[in-house]
């Protein structure tokens, strides 16, 4: 079974972390990633750029129309996502709860219904 884990954040949250805390935070995340890659349960882990550099793309008259965006209604935006391949929902929940920041911030868990071929 495949699952998507998502974490959220914002620039204010990142700025509140002391500069010397980043080394430990990154090491914890790297250890999490390595542990589940080695078990074969983590397919991929991806951190996203700041919302300020994201773009919205639409098609107008057959051509791409690109604008700044997204225009979020909230302070929080998706910060990273992880693809899991596990035996059960229970296992996916265990891994989500093991995320280094899960004691401070929630982790969303979404089942992946199908995979495009």
LINMOKA-V417350 format. One record per backbone hydrogen bond with DSSP energy under -0.5 kcal/mol. NH is the residue of the N-H (numbers start at 1). CO is the residue of the C=O. E is the energy in kcal/mol with one decimal. If there is no record, write none. Layout:
# LINMOKA-V417350
<<NH | CO | E> <NH | CO | E>>
This chain:
# LINMOKA-V417350
<<3 | 84 | -1.7> <4 | 110 | -3.0> <5 | 82 | -2.6> <6 | 108 | -2.1> <7 | 80 | -2.2> <9 | 77 | -2.3> <14 | 10 | -2.1> <15 | 11 | -2.8> <16 | 12 | -1.2> <17 | 13 | -0.6> <17 | 14 | -1.0> <21 | 18 | -2.0> <22 | 18 | -0.7> <22 | 19 | -0.9> <24 | 20 | -0.6> <25 | 21 | -2.3> <26 | 22 | -2.8> <27 | 23 | -2.0> <28 | 24 | -2.5> <29 | 25 | -2.1> <30 | 26 | -2.8> <31 | 27 | -2.2> <32 | 28 | -2.2> <33 | 29 | -2.7> <34 | 30 | -2.6> <35 | 31 | -2.6> <36 | 32 | -2.0> <37 | 33 | -2.1> <38 | 34 | -2.6> <39 | 35 | -1.2> <40 | 37 | -1.0> <41 | 36 | -1.4> <42 | 36 | -2.3> <43 | 41 | -0.7> <43 | 83 | -3.0> <44 | 83 | -1.2> <46 | 81 | -2.8> <48 | 79 | -3.5> <53 | 50 | -2.0> <54 | 51 | -1.3> <56 | 67 | -2.7> <58 | 65 | -2.3> <60 | 58 | -0.5> <60 | 63 | -2.9> <63 | 60 | -1.8> <65 | 58 | -3.5> <66 | 64 | -0.5> <67 | 56 | -2.3> <69 | 54 | -1.5> <72 | 70 | -1.3> <77 | 9 | -2.3> <79 | 7 | -3.0> <80 | 7 | -1.3> <81 | 46 | -2.5> <82 | 5 | -2.2> <83 | 44 | -2.6> <84 | 3 | -2.9> <84 | 82 | -0.5> <85 | 41 | -2.3> <86 | 1 | -2.9> <92 | 88 | -1.8> <93 | 89 | -2.5> <94 | 90 | -2.1> <95 | 91 | -2.3> <96 | 92 | -2.5> <97 | 93 | -2.3> <98 | 94 | -1.0> <98 | 95 | -0.6> <99 | 96 | -1.2> <102 | 99 | -2.3> <104 | 101 | -2.3> <105 | 101 | -2.9> <108 | 6 | -2.5> <110 | 4 | -2.7> <112 | 2 | -2.7> <113 | 111 | -0.6>>
